[in-house]
Amino acid sequence: MSSFAELRRVMVDCQLRTYDVTDRAVLAAADAVPREAFLPGELSHLAYLDRQEPLPGTSRALPEPMVCARMIQMLDLQPGEEVLEYGGGSGYGAALMAAMGARTTLLEPDEAALALARAAFAQPGVAAAELVASLPEHRQFDAVLVSGACEIQPEPLFRHVRQGGRLIAVEGLGRSARVVLYRKAGESFSGRPVFNAAAPALREFRKAEVFAL
């Protein structure tokens, strides 16, 4: 059986590079961060498949590696920037950004998922990040990675983006979903679609159900 290090290299070469992930820092982080640490031990053998994996007992999933890496690439992170991953489950996206030299925070309101993140970040080879269930209203970041699909625009997270900052999210569900990159200028945000991708839905950004008789 291949070692996790060998599987990680195959993931980088056969999944990320073939999905237009070309940034050297992103590729190096993906080759260094032990993705298996972000799944419960009994599921670690699934870590390097090119699909998202539900996290048992939580509302979250480990994101598909190529979608996560390409979204981070679009943020154009610089070492030392202050960045946030929202809804990242066990925190794989946060770990990649931390490995790239960013000062990283994982905001995960799902307590069961946050417990998995604490276990993952205690593993060897995982760079340190701040793990929280909530944030002060005033706290802002240079870049925000929303790790899940938003059926509605994730406006509550806009206040956490500082002037000139970026936020990236999957908007829409299923095959119609697309990744949108936002930039903050003044008091407004401008967004543009950058590629199509699907992601696990974030229940906090679902449309309200409407009942009709």
N, C-alpha and C positions, 0 to 999 in steps of 0.2 A: 504493500500500500504506500502511495506517495506521502511524503511528509507534508505538514502544513506549509512549510516554507516553499516547497516545490509547487504545491497547489496555488499558493499566493502568486508566484511568478507566472504560472500559467494564466491566472486570472488577469494579471496586468497585461500580458502579451496578447492574449486571445479574446478578452472581453473589453478591457479599457482602451487599448490602442486601436482596436477595430471600431470603436464607437466615438472616434474623434477626440479622445482624451490624449492631448499631446503635451500638456504642461509638465515639465520635468519635476517640479516640486510635488504636484499631485500624484504623479506616477511613483515617485520615490516614497511618498507617504503610504500609498496603497501597498507597496512592496514591503514596507516595514511594519505596519500595524497588523497585529494578529487578529484577523477578522473572526476567527473561531472563539475568541474571548468574549464576543458580543452575543453569543448564543448560549443557552444552558448546556452543560456538559454533554448531555445525552443527544443533543442536536448538533454538536460541533462539526460532525462529518458533513453537514449540509452547508457549511459556511461559504464555500467557494463556488457554489452553483450560481448560474446567472439568472437569479430570480430573487424576489423578496421572500423572507421567511417570517411567518407570524411568531410573535413572542408569547409563549403560553402564559395564560393568566393575566394578560394585559390587553389593552386596546391598540397596541402598536405592533410594528413589524420591523425586522432588520431590513433596511432598504436594499433594492437591487444595486449591486456594486457599480455598474456602469452609469446608472442614473445619478447616484450619489456623487461619484467622482466628477462627472461632467457638470453638475450643478455647482460644485465647489470651484471647478475650473472657471466657470463663468463669473464668479465673484471676484476673480483676479486679486486674491489675497496677497498682502505684503507682510513679511515678518514683523511681529510686534503689534499688528493691528488687533483691536479688541473685537471679537466675533462671538456670535450667538448661534447655537442650533436650537430650534424649537421643535418639540414633538419627536425628538430623535430616538425614543425608545431606550435601548441599551447604550446609545451614544456613539455609534460607529462614525458618523459624520463629524461629530465633535472631536473624536480621536484623530481623524485624518487632519483636521484643521490645526489641532494642537501640534501634530507631528511636523506641520509646515511652519511652525514658529509663531503661530497666532496665539494671543491670550484668549483662551476659549472658555465659554460658559455653555453648559447644557441646561436648558429650561424644559423640564419634563413634568407636567402636572399629574400624570398617571403614576401613582406611588409604587405600584408593582413594577412598572418599567424602570422607574428611578432606582429601585433596589437592584435590578439587573445591571444598571449602569454603574452603580457603586462597586459591584462585584467585578465588572469588566475593567474598570479603571484601577483596580487593585492588582491587576495581572502584570507580569513582567512585559516590557516592550510597549506599554501603553503610556503615552505622555500625559501629564497631569492636566486636569481641567476642573473648573468649578461646576458642581452639580447641584441644581436647585429646583424646587417645586414652584417657586414664584419669584417675581422680581419687583423691586420698587418701581413706581410709575415713572420716575424721572431717569432711570438708568438707560443709557444709550450705547450703541455699538457702531463700529465702522461697517460691519456686514452681518446679515442675518440669513441663515439657511433654514428654510421651513421644510422639514423632512416628512412630508405627507401631502396628500392631495386636498385642496381646498375647493369646496363646491361654491363658496362665496369668497370674495376678496378678503385676505387676512388683515383687515384694517386695524384691529387692536394691536398688531405688532408694529405698525408704522411708527408709533410714538417712541419705539425703542431704537430707531435708526437715526443716527446723528447727521448733521448737515454734510452733504456730499456722499453719504453712505449708500449701501446697496442692500437690497433684499431680494431673494430668489425663492420662488414657490411653484409647485405644480398646481395649476388651476383647471378645474374640471375633473370629471370622473371617467374612467374607462378609456376607450380608444379616442375620444374627443379631447382628452386632457393635453395641455401644453405647459411647458415651463416658461414662466414670465419673470423677467429681470426688471426690478424697479430701481430707480435712483431718486434720491431726495435732493431737491433744489428749492431753497426758500422754504415755504410752507407746503409745497406741493410735491407729489410723486408722479413720475412718468414711468410707464412700464412698456416693455416690448417683448413679444414672444420670441424665444430663442431656439427652442426645439420641442418636438413632441415627445411625451413620456407619460407613463402611468405610474401611480404610486398608491400606497394604502391610504384610504380616506382618513382624515382627521375629523373626528366627530364634532369637535368644537367649531369647525368651519363648514358644517353641513347646512343646507337650506332648512329653514323651519318647515315642518310638515303642515300642510293646509288640508283641513278636513271639509268635505262638501257632502251635503245630503242629496 
